[in-house]
Amino acid sequence: MTLTTLRTLDEIRSTCRGVDGQLGFVPTMGAIHAGHQSLVRAARQECDVVAASIFVNPLQFGDDEDLDAYPRREAEDAVLLAAAGADLLLLIDKDEMYPPDFATTITQSETLVTTLEGECRPGHFEGVLTVVAKLFGLVGPCRAFFGRKDYQQTVVVRRMVADLNLPVHVEVCPTVREPDGLAMSSRNAYLGDDQRAAALSLVGALRAAEQAFRAGERSAPAIEAAMETILRAGTDEPEYACLVDPLDMSRRTAARAGDVAVVAARVGPARLIDNHSLGDTIPGLPARP
Ligand code: PAF
């Protein structure tokens, strides 16, 4: 399978719109890892043609965030995307994506974009939604594939697609983890050895939530306290450890199976997030009988 690289918006539009059959799309910011590859493989299984984009979207980074440091390695990324089965690689120039007269952004009126990640990263989801809407408009995919690791992102993207009647089906694929449980993330590249070990506190906190739930705990504050203890002990700066409704991200008071435990923390130079649905399997704990 050969990978064709497309760079201009005209080239992307005409090639993607001319595809014969179902087009699957995997939007990324590059620094491709096994998590992204799993999305490409899922698209490969379900679609006739698979396009992946790499665009480090400035609109979704705050002024004090890691836009400049974000790993950029297009040549290696192309090899990994081709190996997973991508046919088209879209590499869009920042100035073509956002010309000087660019004036339209997408937001959501609900708390969805102002809670949790939206609270810690003001404007982040407006940037994500704007670029995802633009990419959907350019590529016109039947199906688009997102990783479950960015849980809140999948919720806001699905809401946008439903609210704007966009003709694309959003598929959410499982988080891919290292053997010790650390969720794959492009930002793991920032971690030194000690920080890599400390980053396990995120999955440790999720395990603590699952353990408490399995032991019969149903108080959300108690489950959150168990998560926070682990996160505080291991990371430099815990940001949140909450139990939320899987559909609207609102905080829970009583825990139910399927509620989502979400965590965010800074570990050295990296800001990491992870999540887990109560009742699901999680590495490090035996599967539920
Ligand atoms: O998840 C990401 O990598 C980004 O938020 C996305 C969806 C590619 C939009 O820039």
Boltz pocket constraint, residues with backbone or C-beta under 6 A from the ligand:
constraints:
  - pocket:
      binder: B
      contacts: [[A, 27], [A, 28], [A, 29], [A, 55], [A, 57], [A, 60], [A, 127], [A, 128], [A, 131], [A, 132], [A, 150], [A, 153]]
      max_distance: 6.0
